[in-house]
């Protein structure tokens, strides 16, 4: 069974549009848990354009399922993590001006930096995951950095899936087989949807968790 962690960034975006507290982010997270999800994901960014740092603390006190905080491990991000101690931290190399995550880590070039971050997180007994493209050498680098899991960046799969599902999944099968062989856990996320998630999950062995936010909220509008 693959766990579903619901990313609630878009709920925060909707709330922030009016500058008030509707929809209520915490109540939404509680409802999602009651509907049967396995976790809540947030991805605070430095400009707090959706999830605010205060939201993380408010959610931590209420969430009963797994709590996953994603983000680029800046000093402020790591301070936020230390204060709230989620179940999992997913390290993502998003830039300050990126609209959304658009690439995985170069785990070879950034090995020393990632090792230091992961060591700090492990001392707090937080499970760690590194956002990577489906490339064997980057998965090797994630393992070398000490990560417990990788999160496969699935945008290229989602883009190609409507045209050629078998071709879209091929790189991910190879990557996941390699991850299984070297003993690192597998998460996945980005543009996974009701249309493509079943095909993806059936083809990726030992997939532990997917995080879905944008597509889930867009689909729910209909």
BELSUL-V250880 format. One record per helix or strand of 2 or more residues. SS is the DSSP state (H for helix, E for strand). FROM is the first residue (numbers start at 1). TO is the last residue. Records with the same first field share a line. If there is no record, write none. Layout:
SS=FROM-TO ; FROM-TO
This chain:
E=3-7 ; 39-42 ; 66-71 ; 88-91 ; 127-132 ; 149-153 ; 185-189 ; 207-212
H=9-18 ; 25-34 ; 53-60 ; 75-84 ; 111-123 ; 136-144 ; 155-161 ; 165-182 ; 197-203 ; 214-220
